[in-house]
Amino acid sequence: MSGEQSKRKQRQKELSLQSMSFNRFLLFRYVTAGFFFTNLYWAILLMGAPGWYWLLPASLLVIDTIISIEQTRKYWHPDNSLSITSIGYWVQLLCNVILMGATLAGVSHPFYPFINEQSTQVILITLFVGIMVCLFIHRRVWLISHDKDRYLQQLKAFKASLQ
């Protein structure tokens, strides 16, 4: 094998490892995108309503953007530090819990002026799903930050097979 082919093969192995390391955080990117577009849609709908209630989803959009930046950074700096992701999902979880309480108490209309009283169940189900997703994400953050996720074991096995 020539020196150039050897270098190309080595670079290919490095790229494979880098991509696999980045894919360790794939779930966070998809979930963050889901929350981003949900919050974006909610903010747009609230901008037409009276009051400053649109600031809540707009703030969550900013947090989602910061989480996305942290996740994108993982491609070039793969580590298991997920502090921004963790804080961002705690904020999202807290907002969902508070909004669920407000919805159950019947005082959430300013946050959902586009939903009538018969659609309250849809809001409650959506908030509940959001809470469950946030809790699941927090579990994954904990596993990754403590190097206990399954994907890391697969990554280590793949790395060993390359040598």
ZIUR-V470486 format. One record per run of one state. SS is the DSSP state (H for helix, E for strand, - for the rest). FROM is the first residue (numbers start at 1). LEN is the number of residues. If there is no record, write none. Layout:
BEGIN
SS:FROM:LEN + SS:FROM:LEN
END
This chain:
BEGIN
-:1:2 + H:3:21 + -:24:2 + H:26:22 + -:48:6 + H:54:20 + -:74:9 + H:83:23 + -:106:3 + H:109:3 + -:112:5 + H:117:29 + -:146:4 + H:150:13 + -:163:1
END
